[in-house]
Amino acid sequence: MEASTLLDAHVQAKRIYNLLNEVMDVSRQMAEAMDRNDQVAIQMLVSMREEPIHKLRQARRVLKEQREALEPETARRLTQLLNGEEAETEAEAPLAAQVGANRRLLTQILELDQVLNRKMTREKSVYK
């Protein structure tokens, strides 16, 4: 796989990580607002979370378009890396590491989101 292909994917993966950090920060603020029972802050933070989530969708779309523009074998390998497979070469290592970091942060966000959802909806939680 060409270095430029890996670099482009790595740039998007870093962008995704930064956006995930933004979502995590807003989610933590929501948890604090819920602990204070601050309904105004909760509503504001829910709407604030929409922007980075929208940007995450855009970054994922860019990665999808990048893969679609590649030759099938290269696209297959890039998809494997983006799905968490280990690097086979030194050139793939930064992307694989970033994808791993993204996945760990996403797991933390999902766990926090479950807690937030249960607090907000109680027995109507989507996680029941």
C-alpha positions, -999 to +999 in steps of 0.1 A: +000+000+000+013+034-009+025+057+019+001+085+008-029+061+011-018+052+047-011+089+055-045+100+042-063+073+063-041+081+093-051+118+091-088+109+090-083+084+119-066+112+140-095+135+131-119+109+143-099+106+175-101+143+182-139+143+175-143+113+198-125+133+225-149+161+219-179+138+223-163+123+255-158+158+270-194+169+263-207+135+276-187+140+309-202+175+312-236+160+307-230+135+335-220+164+358-251+184+348-272+153+355-257+150+389-266+186+396-300+180+380-294+210+357-320+205+330-310+236+310-273+225+308-283+190+299-304+202+270-277+225+258-250+197+261-272+172+242-274+197+213-237+205+215-229+168+211-246+167+177-219+187+159-190+164+166-211+134+159-221+149+126-184+155+119-176+119+128-200+108+101-183+130+076-149+117+085-161+081+082-176+090+048-143+104+036-126+071+046-152+051+027-147+073-004-110+068-001-114+030+000-138+031-029-112+049-050-085+023-044-078-009-062-096-039-047-067-055-029-055-022-014-090-013-004-094-047+013-062-042+033-071-007+043-105-019+054-088-046+075-066-020+092-096+003+098-115-027+114-087-032+139-064-057+123-027-055+133-002-039+111+018-062+088+044-036+079+061-007+097+043+017+074+009+004+086+018+007+123+008+043+129-026+038+114-032+005+132-022+022+165-045+051+159-074+028+150-068+010+183-068+042+203-100+053+185-116+020+194-107+022+231-120+058+233-152+048+216-157+020+241-154+044+269-179+068+253-204+040+248-201+029+284-206+065+296-235+069+271-252+038+286-250+054+321-263+087+308-291+071+289-302+051+319-301+083+341-322+102+315-347+076+306-347+053+336-369+023+327-372+033+291-335+031+284-325+017+250-298-003+267-322-025+287 
